[in-house]
Amino acid sequence: MGYRKIIHLLFVFLLFFLQLLSGCRFGNKLSETDSPQYGFVPSLDSIISIDPYKVCASVDSMLSHTTDSNFYYRLLVLKAKSKLFLAEIDSSSLLLHEAEAYCLRNEKEPATRFLCADVYNMWGNIYGRRAVYDSAVWAFREAYRYGSEGGASEALLNICVNLADAYVRRGRFDLSSYWYNYSLSIADSLHFPSVKRFPIYYGLAQVNMELRDFNTCDYYYGLASKFYEEMQPYEKHIYLNNRGNSYYFRQDYEEALKYFRKSLALTTAYPEMEFERNLTMVNLGEVFLLLNQTDSASYYLHRCHRFFSSVGNASALYYIDTQLIELALKEGDMEQAKRLLRKTDNTAHIEPNMIRIRNRYLEHYFEAVGDYRNAYRYQDLNWKMDDSIRNERVKMRAAEIALRYRRDSTLMQQELFIEQKENQVLVLHQWLWGIISTILVVSAVAAVTVTIHRRKREKEIWGLQTAITSLRLKNIRNRISPHFIFNVLNREVNLHRKEEDSENLLELTKLLRRNLELTDKMAVSLADELDFVRTYVRLESKSLGEEFEFQLQMAEDIRQEQVMVPSMLLQIPVENAIKHALRLKEGKRLLRIVIGHDSNDVIITVCDNGGGYRQKSVNHGTGTGMKVITQTIQLLNFYNVRPIVMRISNVPVDEDGTVGCQVHFTIPFNYSYILKN
């Protein structure tokens, strides 16, 4: 079996075990959100609070192209969320109605149940914006029912936090504490870092604020504040607004004012956070009212009253009207206070804190008008609410203890189960890594063997090529045109029989001697090559007649003895020019050699006016000489960084447009002619 087949089998074997390893690690069934197209949703969801307009535009561009119904309605939910951030609650509701109808038609399909969880989670947020907290609790519970079927996940964690917050608004602090702590248990099971838990921290801080346990409240706010810079803008608003409220309930109004002002600056920097900005104005209005700065209080309360009237938030309007009652009392406008008292007697959907604050201001009002019976009645209502809150604190403590016990028991069972599975996976990994290590070692040995074998073959090939090239050079040099030698000798013997007339015989003898001397050399000096060429041209000029002209142009600063060129680099192009271009040409015959240089190279051109190179000419020769030059240059270039470059082209020579063949060489100054291993 050849080494190529061995490598192929090893590669297939390695792929098989890598797939086996991947199956062990990722063998669980993928959820519908693992489809590539769903990757757009998390990336867009992460920038909703920063640029909801961009999210809406991106969703609109994708809606017209998607063919997946589930993905289409997931995009609608994403757009509904963006609209909610833009305080366009009616538009958000319309989109959710469409998505909810699709969910109810297909709720038995596993993939659709993930979408159902998102839809009802969004309904809970919309009900929360409208202060309809009973409906918000129902919606979040529906979202939890659908979302819990997929096990613990980040989406389920978000639903539980929203449900806990809705229970805070309903005054059910025991249940809100339960769901916040349950959210912490989900975060533990998912191994979430602390940086992802700050919504739970400031949620628990708010619960303890409502229960007036300010030490525990500050503890949780301290945990959340460590991650303020990592919060999204709307999360920063929640943190600043709720922390300001914690100081408000402690009657530290100056400190509360600092946080509310930070919240206003934050929401002003994001124009789309209109709801959050107006909610902050409500709190600012009350703090200024309590600080007896009635002008500032009136400014903020009237501004936010217009906004919450447009969105129909009953809880916020109830709260603002309560402040306006107190503002009227401080300004001595009893008629305005009476008119406001006639509004909003229904407190079914109002937060307990709002009712307590209104009762306090009603107590002030009836004291001001001398109606002490009603003043005492509202004071008594607040005492009962405080007792209720204290009872809720006891319930919450009991719920926390029960939850902690269940949580600890569950965690213990999970740890035992995880430990068993980890041991099984460890054994499997040991076997797999052992097999993979063996495969890698065998592959490495095979690769080294193949590399050594390949390099040995390459070395043999290059050795053969070098030998062949050397033999070709010797062959060409040893047979420098036998016909030429015979013709010259015959002519000179017949025409110059006297000793003093035998100059050409002496030149021919010199030429043959120099040819023998240069046979074994890979490179010669430019001076030796030119001397050889001059001798050859002088011998041939007798047969070319008086109209033959030889020109040699060379830059004065070129040192011929120090410049090295490949042997026969000029002789072969000169011989080709005379034999194949000039010998049969009528009229003026020109042969020109030009030698120059630039900063890095010697530049040599050999040019004639014999009509140019023609492939199909009857006098084009065999091309053996130029092959020798080409192969020599290729062999030498293999051992040099900068190569010798040869170009052959037809160029105009005379002013009358006569065409000639030009051979152009570019030779680097530092070119090496040593054939290294």
C-alpha positions in Angstrom: 0.0 0.0 0.0 1.4 3.4 -1.0 2.2 6.1 1.6 -0.6 8.3 0.0 -3.2 5.6 0.8 -1.9 5.3 4.4 -2.2 9.1 4.9 -5.7 9.1 3.5 -6.9 6.3 5.8 -5.3 8.0 8.9 -7.1 11.2 7.9 -10.5 9.5 7.6 -9.9 7.7 10.9 -9.1 11.0 12.6 -12.2 12.7 11.3 -14.4 9.9 12.5 -13.1 10.3 16.1 -13.3 14.0 16.0 -17.0 13.7 15.0 -17.5 11.2 17.8 -16.0 13.7 20.3 -18.2 16.5 18.9 -21.2 14.3 19.3 -20.4 13.6 22.9 -20.0 17.3 23.7 -22.9 18.6 21.6 -25.2 15.7 21.4 -28.2 17.5 23.0 -31.1 18.4 20.8 -30.8 21.9 19.5 -33.5 24.4 20.2 -35.2 26.4 17.5 -33.1 29.4 18.3 -30.0 27.6 17.2 -30.9 28.1 13.5 -28.5 30.6 11.9 -31.2 33.0 11.0 -32.2 33.4 14.7 -28.7 34.8 15.4 -30.0 38.2 14.2 -32.5 38.4 17.1 -30.1 38.5 20.1 -27.8 41.0 18.3 -30.8 43.3 17.7 -32.3 42.7 21.1 -29.0 43.9 22.8 -29.3 47.4 21.2 -33.0 48.0 21.7 -32.5 50.3 24.7 -29.7 52.2 22.8 -31.3 52.6 19.4 -34.8 51.3 19.1 -35.3 53.2 15.8 -32.5 51.2 14.2 -34.0 47.9 15.5 -37.4 48.8 13.9 -35.7 49.6 10.6 -33.7 46.4 10.6 -36.8 44.3 11.5 -38.8 45.9 8.7 -36.0 45.1 6.2 -36.1 41.4 7.2 -39.8 40.9 7.5 -40.3 41.1 3.7 -37.7 38.4 3.0 -38.3 35.8 5.6 -40.2 32.6 4.7 -40.1 31.0 8.2 -43.3 31.8 10.0 -41.9 31.3 13.4 -39.0 33.7 12.7 -41.4 36.2 11.1 -43.5 36.4 14.3 -40.3 36.5 16.5 -39.3 39.6 14.5 -42.8 41.1 15.2 -42.2 40.6 19.0 -38.8 42.3 18.6 -40.4 45.2 16.9 -43.1 45.4 19.6 -40.4 45.6 22.2 -38.8 48.5 20.3 -42.1 50.3 20.1 -42.5 49.9 23.9 -39.2 51.5 24.4 -40.4 54.4 22.2 -43.5 54.7 24.4 -45.7 53.7 21.4 -47.8 51.3 23.5 -50.7 51.1 21.1 -48.4 50.1 18.2 -46.7 47.6 20.4 -50.0 46.0 21.4 -51.2 45.6 17.8 -48.0 43.7 16.9 -48.4 41.5 19.9 -52.0 40.7 19.1 -50.9 39.4 15.7 -48.1 37.3 17.2 -50.3 36.0 20.0 -52.9 34.8 17.5 -50.2 32.8 15.7 -49.0 31.3 18.9 -52.5 30.2 20.0 -53.0 28.5 16.6 -49.7 26.6 16.8 -49.0 26.4 20.6 -48.6 22.6 20.5 -45.5 22.8 18.3 -42.3 22.8 20.5 -40.7 25.6 18.5 -43.7 27.9 18.9 -43.8 27.6 22.7 -40.5 29.6 22.9 -42.3 32.3 21.0 -45.3 32.1 23.3 -43.1 32.8 26.3 -41.7 36.0 24.6 -45.2 37.1 23.6 -46.6 36.9 27.1 -43.5 38.4 28.6 -44.1 41.4 26.4 -47.8 41.5 27.4 -46.6 41.7 31.0 -44.4 44.6 30.3 -47.2 46.5 28.5 -49.6 45.9 31.3 -46.9 47.1 33.7 -46.6 50.3 31.7 -50.3 50.8 32.0 -50.2 50.0 35.7 -52.6 47.1 35.3 -50.6 44.8 37.6 -53.1 42.0 38.0 -53.0 41.5 34.3 -49.2 41.9 34.3 -48.9 39.1 36.9 -51.1 36.8 34.8 -49.1 37.5 31.6 -45.8 36.8 33.3 -47.1 33.6 34.8 -48.2 32.5 31.3 -44.7 33.4 30.0 -43.2 31.3 32.8 -45.4 28.4 32.0 -44.2 28.3 28.4 -40.6 29.2 29.1 -40.1 26.6 31.9 -40.7 23.8 29.4 -37.3 24.4 27.9 -35.5 24.2 31.3 -33.3 26.9 32.9 -32.3 29.7 30.5 -31.5 33.4 30.4 -35.0 34.1 28.9 -36.6 32.3 31.8 -34.5 34.2 34.3 -35.7 37.5 32.7 -39.4 36.3 33.0 -38.9 35.5 36.7 -37.4 38.9 37.4 -40.3 40.6 35.6 -42.8 38.5 37.6 -41.1 39.4 40.9 -41.3 43.1 40.0 -45.0 42.9 39.1 -45.6 41.4 42.6 -43.8 44.3 44.1 -46.2 46.7 42.3 -49.1 44.6 43.7 -47.8 44.9 47.2 -47.2 41.1 47.4 -43.7 41.4 48.8 -43.6 37.7 50.0 -44.2 36.5 46.4 -41.8 39.1 44.9 -39.1 37.9 47.3 -39.8 34.3 46.4 -39.4 35.0 42.6 -36.3 37.1 43.0 -34.7 34.4 45.1 -35.9 31.8 42.5 -34.2 33.9 39.9 -31.0 33.7 41.8 -31.3 29.9 41.8 -31.7 29.9 38.0 -28.6 32.1 37.7 -26.7 29.6 39.9 -27.7 26.7 37.8 -26.6 28.6 34.6 -23.3 29.6 36.4 -24.1 33.2 35.6 -21.4 35.7 36.8 -22.3 38.5 39.2 -22.3 41.0 36.4 -25.5 39.4 35.1 -27.3 39.4 38.4 -27.6 43.1 39.2 -31.3 43.2 38.1 -32.0 40.7 40.8 -29.9 42.6 43.3 -31.7 46.0 42.9 -35.0 44.1 42.7 -34.4 42.6 46.2 -33.2 46.0 47.3 -36.6 47.4 46.3 -38.5 44.7 48.1 -36.6 45.5 51.3 -37.1 49.2 50.7 -40.9 48.6 50.6 -40.6 46.7 53.9 -38.5 49.6 55.3 -35.6 47.2 56.0 -33.1 49.8 54.8 -29.9 48.0 56.0 -30.7 45.0 53.7 -31.9 47.4 51.0 -28.5 49.2 51.0 -26.7 45.8 51.0 -28.3 44.8 47.7 -28.0 48.2 46.2 -24.3 48.0 47.0 -24.0 44.7 45.1 -25.8 46.2 42.1 -23.8 49.5 42.1 -20.6 47.5 41.3 -21.9 46.9 37.8 -23.4 50.3 37.0 -21.1 50.8 34.0 -22.2 47.5 32.5 -25.9 48.3 32.8 -28.0 49.2 29.8 -29.5 52.8 29.9 -32.9 51.5 31.0 -31.3 49.4 33.7 -29.4 52.4 34.9 -32.7 54.3 35.1 -34.2 51.6 37.2 -31.2 51.5 39.6 -31.1 55.4 40.0 -34.9 55.8 40.3 -35.3 53.0 42.9 -32.3 54.1 44.9 -33.6 57.6 45.0 -36.9 56.2 46.3 -35.0 54.4 49.1 -33.8 57.8 50.4 -37.2 59.3 49.9 -38.8 56.8 52.2 -36.0 57.6 54.8 -37.0 61.2 54.4 -33.5 62.1 53.2 -34.8 64.2 50.4 -31.5 65.9 49.5 -29.9 62.5 48.8 -32.9 61.3 47.0 -32.8 64.5 44.8 -29.2 63.6 43.7 -30.2 60.2 42.3 -33.4 61.6 40.6 -31.3 64.3 38.9 -28.8 61.7 37.7 -31.8 59.7 36.3 -33.2 62.8 34.6 -29.8 63.5 33.0 -29.5 59.9 31.8 -33.0 59.8 30.3 -32.6 63.2 28.6 -29.5 61.8 26.8 -31.7 59.1 25.3 -34.8 60.8 23.7 -36.5 57.5 23.2 -36.7 56.9 27.0 -39.7 59.2 27.2 -41.6 57.0 29.7 -38.6 56.8 32.1 -37.9 60.5 31.8 -41.5 61.4 32.8 -41.5 58.9 35.6 -38.4 60.6 37.0 -40.1 64.0 36.7 -42.9 62.6 39.0 -40.4 61.8 41.7 -38.6 65.1 41.2 -41.9 66.9 41.6 -42.7 65.2 44.9 -39.2 65.8 46.3 -39.3 69.5 45.4 -42.8 69.6 47.0 -41.5 68.1 50.2 -38.6 70.6 50.2 -41.2 73.4 49.8 -39.8 74.4 46.4 -43.3 74.7 44.9 -42.2 76.4 41.6 -40.0 73.5 40.7 -42.6 71.0 41.9 -45.3 72.6 39.8 -43.0 72.6 36.7 -42.2 68.9 36.8 -45.7 67.7 37.9 -47.5 69.5 35.1 -45.0 68.4 32.5 -45.3 64.7 33.4 -49.1 64.9 33.9 -49.6 65.6 30.1 -47.5 62.5 29.2 -49.2 60.0 31.5 -52.6 61.3 30.4 -51.7 60.5 26.8 -50.6 56.9 27.6 -53.5 56.3 30.1 -51.3 55.2 33.1 -53.8 55.3 36.0 -51.3 54.6 38.7 -49.0 57.5 37.6 -51.9 59.9 37.2 -53.2 58.9 40.7 -49.8 59.7 42.1 -49.5 63.0 40.2 -52.9 64.1 41.3 -52.0 63.3 44.9 -49.0 65.6 44.6 -51.1 68.3 43.0 -53.4 68.1 46.0 -50.5 68.8 48.3 -49.2 71.5 46.0 -52.7 73.2 46.1 -52.6 73.0 49.9 -49.2 74.6 50.1 -50.3 77.3 47.7 -53.5 77.9 49.7 -55.7 77.0 46.7 -58.4 75.0 48.5 -60.8 74.9 45.5 -58.2 73.2 43.4 -57.5 70.7 46.2 -61.3 69.9 46.4 -61.6 69.5 42.7 -58.6 67.0 42.6 -60.1 65.1 45.6 -63.2 64.3 43.5 -61.0 62.4 41.0 -59.8 58.8 41.1 -61.6 57.2 44.0 -61.1 53.7 42.5 -57.8 52.3 43.8 -58.1 48.8 42.5 -55.0 49.0 40.3 -53.0 51.5 42.4 -49.8 50.5 44.1 -50.0 50.4 47.9 -47.3 53.1 48.3 -49.4 55.5 46.1 -52.4 54.9 48.3 -50.3 55.5 51.5 -49.0 58.8 50.1 -52.4 60.0 49.0 -53.9 59.1 52.4 -51.2 61.1 54.0 -51.9 64.2 51.9 -55.7 63.7 52.5 -55.0 63.7 56.2 -53.2 67.0 55.7 -56.1 68.4 53.7 -58.8 67.5 56.3 -56.6 68.9 59.0 -56.3 72.1 57.1 -60.2 72.4 56.7 -60.8 71.3 60.3 -62.4 68.0 59.4 -60.5 66.0 62.1 -62.8 62.9 61.8 -61.7 62.3 58.2 -58.2 63.2 59.0 -58.1 60.5 61.7 -59.8 58.1 59.3 -57.0 58.4 56.7 -54.4 58.3 59.4 -55.9 55.0 60.6 -55.9 53.6 57.1 -52.2 54.2 56.8 -51.5 52.5 60.2 -53.4 49.5 59.0 -51.3 49.4 55.8 -48.1 49.7 57.8 -49.3 46.7 59.8 -50.0 44.8 56.6 -46.5 45.6 55.4 -45.0 44.3 58.6 -47.1 41.1 58.2 -45.8 40.8 54.6 -42.3 41.0 56.0 -43.0 38.0 58.2 -44.5 36.1 55.3 -41.5 37.0 53.2 -39.1 35.7 55.8 -41.0 32.4 56.0 -41.0 32.1 52.3 -37.3 32.8 52.1 -36.5 30.1 54.6 -38.7 27.6 52.7 -37.2 28.5 49.4 -33.7 28.3 50.8 -34.3 24.8 52.1 -35.7 23.6 48.8 -32.9 25.4 47.0 -30.2 23.8 49.1 -31.8 20.3 48.7 -32.1 20.7 45.0 -28.6 22.0 44.6 -27.2 19.0 46.6 -29.1 16.5 44.4 -27.9 18.4 41.3 -24.3 18.4 42.5 -24.4 14.6 43.1 -25.9 14.0 39.7 -23.4 16.4 38.0 -20.5 14.6 39.8 -21.6 11.2 38.5 -21.9 12.6 35.0 -18.6 14.3 35.2 -16.9 11.0 36.2 -18.5 9.3 33.2 -17.4 12.1 30.8 -13.9 12.1 32.3 -13.5 8.3 31.5 -14.8 8.9 28.0 -12.5 11.8 27.5 -9.5 9.8 28.7 -10.3 7.1 26.1 -10.9 9.6 23.4 -7.8 11.6 24.1 -5.7 8.4 24.2 -7.0 7.4 20.8 -6.6 10.9 19.4 -3.0 11.1 20.8 -2.2 7.8 19.1 -3.6 9.0 15.8 -1.7 12.2 16.1 1.6 10.4 16.8 1.1 8.0 13.9 0.1 10.9 11.6 3.2 12.9 12.7 5.5 9.9 12.0 3.9 9.3 8.6 4.2 13.0 7.8 7.9 13.0 8.7 8.5 9.9 6.6 6.7 11.3 3.6 8.6 14.6 3.9 12.0 12.8 4.1 11.0 10.7 1.1 9.8 13.7 -0.9 13.0 15.7 -0.1 15.2 12.8 -1.2 13.3 12.6 -4.5 13.6 16.3 -5.0 17.3 16.2 -4.3 17.7 13.5 -6.9 15.6 15.4 -9.4 17.6 18.6 -8.9 20.9 16.6 -9.2 19.7 15.2 -12.5 18.6 18.6 -13.8 22.0 20.1 -12.9 23.8 17.3 -14.6 21.6 17.5 -17.7 22.1 21.3 -17.9 25.9 21.0 -17.6 26.0 18.3 -20.3 23.9 20.5 -22.6 26.2 23.5 -22.0 29.3 21.4 -22.7 27.7 20.0 -25.8 26.8 23.4 -27.2 30.2 24.9 -26.3 32.1 22.0 -27.9 30.2 22.4 -31.2 30.4 26.1 -31.8 28.9 25.9 -35.4 31.1 23.2 -37.1 29.9 24.6 -40.5 31.1 28.0 -39.5 34.6 26.7 -38.5 34.9 24.7 -41.8 33.8 27.7 -44.0 36.2 30.2 -42.4 39.2 27.8 -42.5 38.5 26.9 -46.2 38.1 30.6 -47.2 41.2 31.8 -45.3 43.3 29.0 -46.7 42.3 29.8 -50.3 42.6 33.6 -50.0 45.5 34.1 -47.6 48.2 31.6 -48.3 50.9 33.9 -47.2 51.9 34.0 -43.5 51.4 37.7 -43.1 47.8 37.6 -44.4 46.6 34.9 -42.0 45.1 37.3 -39.4 41.7 35.6 -39.5 43.3 32.2 -38.9 44.9 33.7 -35.8 41.5 35.2 -34.6 39.8 31.8 -35.2 42.5 30.0 -33.2 42.0 32.5 -30.4 38.2 32.0 -30.5 38.6 28.2 -30.3 41.0 28.5 -27.5 38.7 30.8 -25.5 35.8 28.5 -26.1 37.7 25.6 -24.6 38.7 27.6 -21.6 35.1 28.7 -20.9 33.5 25.3 -21.4 33.5 24.3 -17.7 32.7 27.7 -16.2 29.1 28.7 -15.1 30.0 32.4 -15.2 32.6 34.7 -16.7 33.5 38.3 -16.3 31.9 40.8 -18.6 35.3 41.6 -20.0 35.9 38.0 -21.1 32.4 37.6 -22.6 32.8 40.9 -24.6 36.3 39.8 -25.8 34.8 36.6 -27.0 32.0 38.3 -28.8 34.3 40.9 -30.4 36.5 38.1 -31.9 33.4 36.3 -33.2 32.0 39.4 -34.8 35.3 40.3 -36.5 35.5 36.9 -38.0 31.8 37.1 -39.2 32.1 40.7 -40.5 34.1 39.6 -43.6 31.2 37.6 -44.8 28.6 40.3 -44.0 30.2 42.9 -46.2 30.8 46.6 -45.8 27.2 47.4 -45.0 27.4 45.5 -41.7 27.9 47.7 -38.6 28.6 46.6 -35.1 28.0 49.0 -32.2 29.0 48.5 -28.6 27.8 51.1 -26.1 28.8 50.8 -22.5 28.5 53.1 -19.5 31.9 54.5 -18.5 31.6 53.6 -14.8 31.0 49.8 -15.4 34.0 47.7 -14.3 34.0 44.9 -16.8 36.4 42.7 -14.9 34.3 42.8 -11.7 30.8 42.3 -13.3 30.0 38.5 -13.7 27.6 37.1 -16.3 26.5 33.6 -17.2 28.9 32.1 -19.7 27.8 32.6 -23.4 25.1 35.1 -22.3 26.0 37.5 -25.1 27.7 35.1 -27.6 24.5 33.1 -28.3 22.2 36.1 -28.9 24.9 37.6 -31.2 25.4 34.4 -33.1 21.6 34.1 -33.5 21.3 37.6 -34.8 24.0 37.2 -37.4 23.0 33.7 -38.6 19.2 34.1 -38.6 18.6 37.8 -39.1 21.5 39.7 -40.7 23.2 37.1 -43.0 20.4 37.0 -45.6 19.4 40.7 -45.1 19.9 43.1 -48.0 21.1 46.7 -47.4 22.3 48.1 -44.1 23.0 45.4 -41.4 23.2 46.6 -37.8 24.1 44.7 -34.6 24.1 46.8 -31.3 25.1 45.8 -27.8 24.1 48.4 -25.1 25.4 47.9 -21.5 24.2 50.1 -18.7 23.1 49.9 -15.1 20.8 51.4 -12.4 21.3 51.3 -8.6 20.8 47.5 -8.3 21.2 45.9 -11.7 23.4 45.6 -14.8 21.2 46.1 -17.9 22.3 44.5 -21.2 20.5 44.6 -24.6 21.5 42.8 -27.8 19.6 44.2 -30.8 19.6 43.8 -34.6 17.7 45.3 -37.5 17.0 41.9 -39.2 13.2 42.2 -39.4 12.4 40.8 -35.9 11.8 37.4 -34.6 9.3 35.3 -36.7 8.3 31.9 -35.4 7.4 30.5 -38.9 10.5 31.9 -40.7 12.4 29.4 -42.7 15.6 30.7 -41.2 14.6 30.7 -37.5 16.9 27.8 -36.5 16.4 25.1 -33.8 16.4 27.4 -30.8 18.9 25.2 -29.0 21.2 28.1 -28.0 18.4 30.1 -26.4 17.2 27.0 -24.5 20.7 26.7 -23.0 20.6 30.3 -21.9 17.1 29.9 -20.5 17.8 26.7 -18.6 21.0 28.2 -17.2 19.2 31.3 -15.9 16.4 29.1 -14.4 18.9 26.9 -12.6 20.9 29.9 -11.2 17.7 31.8 -10.2 16.7 28.9 -8.0 19.7 29.8 -5.7 19.2 33.6 -5.7 16.6 35.8 -4.0 16.7 38.4 -6.9 16.6 36.7 -10.3 18.1 37.4 -13.7 15.3 38.5 -16.0 15.5 37.9 -19.8 13.0 39.4 -22.3 12.9 38.9 -26.1 10.8 41.4 -28.1 10.5 43.0 -31.5 11.3 46.7 -31.5 11.7 49.5 -34.1 15.4 50.2 -34.7 15.8 52.8 -37.4 13.9 56.0 -38.1 12.4 54.5 -41.2 10.5 52.0 -39.0 12.7 48.9 -39.5 11.9 46.3 -37.0 14.6 44.2 -35.1 14.8 41.6 -32.5 16.0 42.7 -29.0 17.2 40.4 -26.2 17.1 42.2 -22.8 18.9 41.0 -19.7 18.6 42.5 -16.1 21.4 41.0 -13.8 21.5 41.9 -10.1 24.9 43.2 -8.9 25.1 40.7 -6.0 24.0 37.7 -8.1 25.6 34.4 -7.0 26.8 31.7 -9.4 27.5 29.0 -6.8 25.1 26.0 -6.9 24.5 25.4 -3.2 22.9 22.3 -1.8 
